[in-house]
């Protein structure tokens, strides 16, 4: 919420100048005081920024109110019918139902006024910095509104009774009005308070929905920001390692170092295309991995052989960006190192039910006796997978039975088409 110019000005004696709130909006701050989310589309109210309430929605609300009033009138009619029959009085539902319908329909007609009073004078105050005085003022207005509601309802029903009786009655009009008022004052007061409580409850319900929605949105944004940070950590990690390799090779083989710089340029160009993207198709990830392996082939030459065993049925699967390259780099750095003689790395990707199973296997040094040591690549990858899939993933670093090490990764198998279908 932005502040207007008057909010930040101070008077000459140093006291802060408060902006003057227009009368038409001072009491309309109910929702703003509850959740700072504007007004709500309940009983004709709309959130700030939402389109005006449509006629269809207003008509639906009116139908609901009159349907409830019809049910209440029917129950009152049955109650009065059986009560009079128990007293031995002759009475028919045709005589009772019209009067009861008029009685409850007048409640329905007056309901929008009750809702307006609830919005204009909320019983918890308007949160304008003078809560004590505002709350007392609102309670006074609500007490006056209760009395006015009862008086208006009784007056309208008295007039309707005269119309139903043909305009004549044996009881004087003032006495009829006084009798109705004495009989129904408590009931009408309860109805007013009930309608006001329902209005407040629905406003609170809408506020709680907005708060839950905003909390989930903030949580999603936080997770997205954390994912982006983790992803951006991988790119400098990979870049610095590659630049270190180029620096070491520059004094030994300038031509190979130059070719490595060109390959690195292509690789970085591919990386920039997926900035801000957390998942890509597996074929894109494999393409990126192959460019990385071209650089490593320039570094290690014939000493390195890599086998890609990729099931063609999973090429459209969605995988996290830079998920395979750190695992392969981990095998090369910790499995072989700079003094490697001859090594083989196998990358295998295949479906496993509703999971996508990936393995990176090498025949290098294997797992040290002190246990596996996870570098930046695997640690970062594990954190990203937890953000993306919760606990529905597995990432294990273990010794390969045939020698060397094995990294096993399993993530949910979903393609772009399956995601769109869901």
C-alpha positions as CSV (number, residue, x, y, z in Angstrom):
1,X,0.0,0.0,0.0
2,X,1.6,3.3,-1.1
3,X,1.5,6.4,1.1
4,X,0.2,9.7,-0.3
5,X,2.2,12.8,0.0
6,X,0.5,14.1,3.1
7,X,1.4,11.0,5.0
8,X,5.1,11.9,5.1
9,X,5.0,15.6,5.8
10,X,5.6,17.1,9.2
11,X,4.5,20.4,10.7
12,X,6.9,23.1,11.7
13,X,6.9,22.1,15.4
14,X,8.0,18.6,14.4
15,X,4.6,16.8,14.9
16,X,3.6,14.4,12.2
17,X,0.7,15.5,10.0
18,X,-1.8,12.7,9.5
19,X,-3.7,12.6,6.2
20,X,-7.4,13.3,6.4
21,X,-9.5,10.3,5.7
22,X,-12.6,11.0,3.6
23,X,-15.8,10.1,5.5
24,X,-16.9,7.8,2.7
25,X,-13.9,5.5,3.2
26,X,-13.2,5.8,6.9
27,X,-15.7,3.1,7.8
28,X,-15.0,1.0,4.7
29,X,-11.7,-0.1,6.1
30,X,-13.1,-3.3,7.6
31,X,-11.3,-5.7,5.3
32,X,-8.2,-3.5,5.2
33,X,-8.0,-3.7,9.0
34,X,-8.4,-7.5,9.0
35,X,-6.0,-8.6,6.3
36,X,-4.9,-5.6,4.3
37,X,-6.5,-7.2,1.3
38,X,-9.3,-4.8,0.3
39,X,-13.0,-5.4,0.5
40,X,-14.6,-8.7,-0.2
41,X,-17.3,-10.0,-2.6
42,X,-19.7,-11.0,0.1
43,X,-23.2,-9.6,-0.1
44,X,-22.3,-7.2,-2.9
45,X,-18.8,-6.3,-1.6
46,X,-15.8,-6.7,-3.9
47,X,-12.0,-6.9,-3.3
48,X,-9.9,-4.0,-4.4
49,X,-9.1,-4.4,-8.0
50,X,-11.9,-6.9,-8.7
51,X,-14.6,-6.2,-11.3
52,X,-17.9,-5.0,-9.9
53,X,-20.3,-7.6,-8.7
54,X,-22.5,-8.9,-11.6
55,X,-26.2,-8.8,-11.6
56,X,-26.3,-12.6,-11.7
57,X,-24.4,-12.8,-8.5
58,X,-26.7,-10.3,-6.8
59,X,-29.7,-12.2,-8.1
60,X,-28.2,-15.4,-6.7
61,X,-27.8,-13.9,-3.3
62,X,-31.3,-12.6,-3.3
63,X,-32.7,-16.0,-4.3
64,X,-30.8,-17.6,-1.4
65,X,-32.1,-15.1,1.1
66,X,-35.7,-15.5,-0.1
67,X,-35.4,-19.3,-0.2
68,X,-34.2,-19.3,3.5
69,X,-37.1,-17.0,4.3
70,X,-39.6,-19.3,2.6
71,X,-38.3,-22.3,4.6
72,X,-38.6,-20.4,7.8
73,X,-42.2,-19.3,6.9
74,X,-43.1,-22.8,6.2
75,X,-41.8,-24.0,9.5
76,X,-43.6,-21.2,11.4
77,X,-46.8,-22.0,9.5
78,X,-46.7,-25.7,10.5
79,X,-45.9,-24.8,14.1
80,X,-48.8,-22.4,14.4
81,X,-51.1,-24.9,12.6
82,X,-50.5,-27.8,14.9
83,X,-50.5,-25.5,18.0
84,X,-54.0,-24.2,17.1
85,X,-55.3,-27.7,16.3
86,X,-54.1,-28.8,19.7
87,X,-56.1,-26.0,21.2
88,X,-59.1,-27.2,19.2
89,X,-59.2,-24.1,16.9
90,X,-60.2,-24.5,13.3
91,X,-57.5,-23.2,11.1
92,X,-56.1,-23.9,7.6
93,X,-52.6,-23.6,6.2
94,X,-54.0,-21.3,3.5
95,X,-54.8,-18.8,6.2
96,X,-51.4,-19.0,8.0
97,X,-48.9,-19.3,5.1
98,X,-49.5,-15.9,3.4
99,X,-49.0,-14.0,6.7
100,X,-45.9,-16.0,7.6
101,X,-44.4,-15.5,4.2
102,X,-44.9,-11.7,4.4
103,X,-43.4,-11.8,7.9
104,X,-40.2,-13.6,6.8
105,X,-39.9,-11.9,3.4
106,X,-39.8,-8.6,5.2
107,X,-36.7,-9.9,7.0
108,X,-35.2,-10.8,3.6
109,X,-35.9,-7.4,2.2
110,X,-34.2,-5.7,5.2
111,X,-31.2,-8.1,5.1
112,X,-29.1,-5.8,2.8
113,X,-29.5,-2.9,5.3
114,X,-28.2,-5.2,8.1
115,X,-25.2,-6.1,5.9
116,X,-24.6,-2.5,5.1
117,X,-24.6,-1.6,8.8
118,X,-22.1,-4.5,9.4
119,X,-19.8,-3.1,6.8
120,X,-20.3,0.6,7.7
121,X,-20.0,0.1,11.5
122,X,-18.2,-3.2,12.3
123,X,-18.5,-4.1,15.9
124,X,-14.7,-4.6,16.3
125,X,-13.9,-1.0,15.1
126,X,-12.6,0.3,11.9
127,X,-8.8,0.1,12.7
128,X,-8.2,3.8,12.1
129,X,-6.0,4.4,15.1
130,X,-8.9,5.3,17.5
131,X,-10.1,1.8,18.2
132,X,-11.6,2.6,21.6
133,X,-13.8,5.5,20.6
134,X,-14.6,4.0,17.2
135,X,-15.7,0.7,18.8
136,X,-18.0,2.5,21.2
137,X,-19.4,4.6,18.5
138,X,-20.1,1.5,16.3
139,X,-21.8,-0.3,19.1
140,X,-24.1,2.6,19.7
141,X,-25.0,2.8,16.0
142,X,-25.6,-1.0,16.0
143,X,-27.9,-0.7,19.1
144,X,-29.8,2.1,17.3
145,X,-29.9,-0.1,14.2
146,X,-31.4,-3.0,16.1
147,X,-34.2,-0.8,17.4
148,X,-34.8,0.7,14.0
149,X,-34.8,-2.7,12.4
150,X,-37.5,-3.9,14.8
151,X,-39.6,-0.8,14.3
152,X,-39.3,-0.9,10.6
153,X,-40.1,-4.6,10.3
154,X,-43.2,-4.2,12.6
155,X,-44.4,-1.2,10.7
156,X,-44.1,-2.9,7.4
157,X,-45.8,-6.0,8.7
158,X,-48.6,-3.9,10.2
159,X,-49.2,-2.2,6.8
160,X,-49.1,-5.6,5.0
161,X,-51.6,-7.0,7.5
162,X,-54.0,-4.2,6.7
163,X,-53.6,-4.9,3.0
164,X,-54.3,-8.6,3.5
165,X,-57.4,-7.8,5.6
166,X,-58.8,-5.5,3.0
167,X,-57.8,-2.3,4.7
168,X,-60.2,-2.7,7.7
169,X,-59.5,-4.1,11.2
170,X,-61.4,-4.2,14.4
171,X,-58.3,-3.2,16.4
172,X,-57.0,0.4,16.3
173,X,-53.9,0.8,14.2
174,X,-51.8,2.1,17.0
175,X,-52.8,-0.7,19.3
176,X,-52.1,-3.2,16.5
177,X,-48.7,-1.8,16.0
178,X,-47.9,-1.8,19.8
179,X,-49.1,-5.4,20.1
180,X,-46.9,-6.6,17.3
181,X,-44.0,-4.6,18.7
182,X,-44.3,-6.1,22.1
183,X,-44.7,-9.6,20.7
184,X,-41.8,-9.6,18.2
185,X,-39.3,-7.2,19.7
186,X,-37.1,-10.0,21.1
187,X,-37.4,-12.2,18.0
188,X,-36.6,-9.4,15.6
189,X,-33.6,-8.3,17.7
190,X,-32.3,-11.9,17.6
191,X,-32.8,-12.0,13.9
192,X,-30.8,-8.8,13.4
193,X,-28.0,-10.0,15.6
194,X,-27.9,-13.3,13.8
195,X,-27.7,-11.7,10.4
196,X,-25.0,-9.4,11.6
197,X,-23.0,-12.4,13.1
198,X,-23.4,-14.3,9.8
199,X,-22.1,-11.3,7.9
200,X,-19.0,-11.0,10.2
201,X,-18.4,-14.7,10.1
202,X,-18.4,-14.8,6.3
203,X,-16.1,-11.8,6.1
204,X,-13.7,-13.5,8.5
205,X,-13.9,-16.7,6.5
206,X,-13.0,-14.8,3.3
207,X,-10.2,-13.1,5.2
208,X,-8.8,-16.5,6.3
209,X,-9.0,-17.7,2.8
210,X,-7.1,-14.7,1.5
211,X,-4.5,-15.1,4.2
212,X,-4.0,-18.8,3.5
213,X,-3.7,-18.0,-0.2
214,X,-1.2,-15.3,0.4
215,X,0.8,-17.6,2.7
216,X,0.9,-20.3,0.1
217,X,1.9,-17.8,-2.6
218,X,4.7,-16.5,-0.3
219,X,5.8,-20.0,0.4
220,X,5.9,-20.9,-3.3
221,X,7.9,-17.7,-4.0
222,X,10.3,-18.5,-1.3
223,X,10.8,-22.0,-2.6
224,X,11.3,-20.6,-6.1
225,X,13.9,-18.1,-4.8
226,X,15.7,-20.8,-2.9
227,X,15.7,-23.1,-6.0
228,X,17.0,-20.2,-8.1
229,X,19.8,-19.6,-5.6
230,X,20.8,-23.3,-5.6
231,X,20.7,-23.4,-9.4
232,X,22.9,-20.3,-9.7
233,X,25.4,-21.9,-7.3
234,X,25.8,-24.8,-9.7
235,X,26.7,-22.6,-12.7
236,X,29.7,-20.8,-11.1
237,X,30.8,-24.1,-9.6
238,X,30.9,-25.7,-13.0
239,X,32.3,-22.6,-14.7
240,X,35.2,-22.2,-12.2
241,X,36.1,-25.9,-12.5
242,X,36.2,-25.7,-16.3
243,X,38.2,-22.5,-16.3
244,X,40.7,-24.1,-14.0
245,X,41.0,-27.0,-16.5
246,X,41.6,-24.5,-19.3
247,X,44.2,-22.7,-17.3
248,X,46.1,-25.9,-16.5
249,X,45.9,-26.9,-20.2
250,X,46.9,-23.6,-21.6
251,X,50.6,-24.0,-21.0
252,X,50.6,-27.6,-22.3
253,X,48.4,-27.6,-25.4
254,X,47.3,-24.2,-26.7
255,X,45.2,-25.6,-29.5
256,X,43.2,-27.9,-27.2
257,X,42.8,-25.1,-24.7
258,X,41.4,-22.9,-27.5
259,X,39.0,-25.6,-28.6
260,X,37.9,-26.0,-25.0
261,X,37.2,-22.3,-24.7
262,X,35.0,-22.5,-27.8
263,X,33.2,-25.5,-26.4
264,X,32.7,-23.7,-23.1
265,X,31.2,-20.7,-25.0
266,X,28.6,-22.9,-26.6
267,X,27.9,-24.6,-23.3
268,X,27.3,-21.2,-21.5
269,X,25.1,-20.1,-24.3
270,X,22.9,-23.2,-23.8
271,X,22.9,-22.5,-20.1
272,X,21.7,-19.0,-20.5
273,X,18.7,-20.2,-22.6
274,X,17.3,-21.9,-19.5
275,X,17.8,-19.1,-17.0
276,X,14.8,-19.0,-14.6
277,X,13.7,-22.5,-15.7
278,X,13.8,-25.2,-13.1
279,X,12.8,-28.2,-15.3
280,X,13.6,-29.0,-18.9
281,X,13.0,-32.0,-21.1
282,X,15.5,-34.8,-20.7
283,X,16.7,-34.5,-24.3
284,X,17.8,-30.9,-23.5
285,X,19.7,-32.1,-20.4
286,X,21.4,-34.8,-22.4
287,X,22.4,-32.3,-25.0
288,X,23.9,-30.1,-22.3
289,X,25.7,-33.1,-20.8
290,X,27.2,-34.0,-24.2
291,X,28.6,-30.6,-24.6
292,X,30.2,-30.8,-21.2
293,X,31.6,-34.2,-22.1
294,X,33.2,-32.7,-25.2
295,X,35.1,-30.3,-23.0
296,X,36.2,-33.2,-20.7
297,X,37.2,-35.2,-23.8
298,X,39.5,-32.4,-24.8
299,X,40.9,-32.4,-21.3
300,X,41.4,-36.2,-20.9
301,X,41.7,-37.3,-24.5
302,X,41.6,-41.0,-25.0
303,X,41.8,-41.7,-21.3
304,X,38.1,-41.0,-20.9
305,X,35.2,-43.0,-22.4
306,X,31.6,-42.2,-21.7
307,X,28.6,-44.4,-22.5
308,X,25.1,-42.8,-22.6
309,X,22.4,-45.4,-22.2
310,X,19.2,-43.4,-22.5
311,X,15.8,-45.0,-23.0
312,X,14.2,-43.2,-26.0
313,X,10.7,-43.4,-24.3
314,X,11.8,-40.9,-21.6
315,X,13.4,-38.2,-23.7
316,X,10.4,-36.0,-23.1
317,X,10.5,-36.5,-19.3
318,X,10.8,-33.3,-17.2
319,X,14.0,-33.2,-15.2
320,X,15.7,-30.5,-13.1
321,X,18.1,-28.4,-15.1
322,X,21.8,-29.3,-14.5
323,X,20.9,-32.5,-12.7
324,X,23.1,-34.9,-14.6
325,X,26.2,-32.8,-15.2
326,X,27.1,-32.4,-11.5
327,X,26.8,-36.1,-11.0
328,X,29.1,-36.8,-14.0
329,X,31.5,-34.1,-12.8
330,X,31.5,-35.7,-9.3
331,X,32.6,-39.0,-10.9
332,X,35.4,-37.4,-12.9
333,X,36.8,-35.3,-10.1
334,X,36.5,-37.8,-7.2
335,X,36.8,-41.0,-9.2
336,X,39.7,-40.1,-11.5
337,X,41.2,-36.7,-10.8
338,X,43.9,-35.0,-12.8
339,X,46.1,-38.1,-12.8
340,X,43.7,-40.5,-14.3
341,X,45.0,-43.0,-16.7
342,X,41.9,-44.6,-18.3
343,X,38.4,-44.4,-17.1
344,X,34.9,-45.2,-18.1
345,X,31.7,-43.5,-17.1
346,X,28.3,-44.8,-17.9
347,X,25.1,-42.7,-17.7
348,X,21.9,-44.7,-17.7
349,X,18.3,-43.3,-17.7
350,X,15.2,-45.5,-17.8
351,X,11.6,-45.5,-16.5
352,X,10.8,-47.4,-13.3
353,X,7.1,-47.4,-12.8
354,X,6.0,-43.8,-12.1
355,X,9.6,-42.8,-11.3
356,X,12.5,-41.9,-13.6
357,X,15.7,-43.8,-12.6
358,X,19.1,-42.3,-13.4
359,X,22.5,-43.8,-12.7
360,X,26.0,-42.5,-13.1
361,X,28.6,-45.4,-12.8
362,X,32.3,-45.1,-13.0
363,X,35.3,-47.5,-12.6
364,X,37.4,-45.0,-10.7
365,X,38.9,-45.0,-7.2
366,X,35.6,-45.9,-5.6
367,X,34.3,-44.9,-2.2
368,X,37.0,-44.3,0.5
369,X,37.0,-46.4,3.6
370,X,35.9,-43.4,5.7
371,X,32.7,-43.3,3.7
372,X,31.3,-41.4,0.8
373,X,32.1,-37.7,0.6
374,X,29.5,-35.6,-1.1
375,X,30.8,-32.5,-2.9
376,X,29.1,-29.3,-3.8
377,X,27.4,-30.8,-6.9
378,X,25.7,-33.7,-5.1
379,X,24.8,-31.7,-2.0
380,X,23.3,-28.9,-4.1
381,X,21.5,-31.3,-6.2
382,X,19.9,-33.0,-3.2
383,X,18.7,-29.7,-1.8
384,X,17.2,-28.8,-5.2
385,X,15.4,-32.1,-5.4
386,X,14.0,-31.7,-1.9
387,X,12.5,-28.3,-2.9
388,X,11.1,-29.6,-6.1
389,X,9.7,-33.0,-5.1
390,X,9.6,-32.9,-1.3
391,X,10.4,-36.4,-0.1
392,X,9.4,-38.1,-3.3
393,X,12.9,-38.6,-4.6
394,X,16.1,-40.6,-3.8
395,X,19.8,-39.8,-4.3
396,X,22.4,-42.3,-3.2
397,X,26.1,-42.4,-3.5
398,X,27.5,-45.9,-3.1
399,X,30.3,-48.2,-4.0
400,X,29.9,-50.0,-7.4
401,X,30.1,-53.8,-7.0
402,X,32.4,-54.0,-10.0
403,X,34.7,-51.3,-8.7
404,X,34.4,-47.5,-8.7
405,X,31.3,-45.6,-7.5
406,X,27.6,-45.4,-8.4
407,X,25.3,-42.5,-8.0
408,X,21.6,-43.5,-8.2
409,X,18.9,-40.9,-8.7
410,X,15.1,-41.4,-8.8
411,X,12.6,-38.6,-9.4
412,X,8.9,-38.6,-10.4
413,X,8.4,-39.4,-14.0
414,X,6.3,-36.7,-15.7
415,X,6.4,-35.4,-19.2
416,X,5.2,-32.0,-20.6
417,X,2.1,-33.8,-22.1
418,X,1.3,-35.6,-18.8
419,X,1.7,-32.4,-16.9
420,X,-0.7,-30.5,-19.2
421,X,-3.2,-33.4,-19.0
422,X,-3.2,-33.3,-15.2
